[in-house]
């Protein structure tokens, strides 16, 4: 992952500006940690098409659950649902599963900072 974007993402997750939600990138005002990265991409000038599906889920380039390709490419990630290392024994987990298990944004920021 590109270091400058990682720093922006970690800062945003720790900022308290985002209310955490589960299951989708963004639903109403609730964000998955991956949805936060999409929001940062737009703020940084990445042209993404934003739409809403019938359930009120915010979609980026038609994607509402994992990272759209444009965001992955912009951030330097190789997956739409990045995996992070959780410990020195090299066990890893997807960010969406951590988020949906209600691991806090502060804890997710720590994992991204040191394990991605």
Secondary structure, DSSP 8 states (H G I E B T S, - for coil): --HHHHHHHHHHHHSS-SEE--SSSEETTEE-HHHHHHHHHHHTT----EEE-TTSEEEETTBSSS--HHHHHHHT-S-SS-EEE-STT--EEEHHHHHHTT--HHHHHHHHHHH-
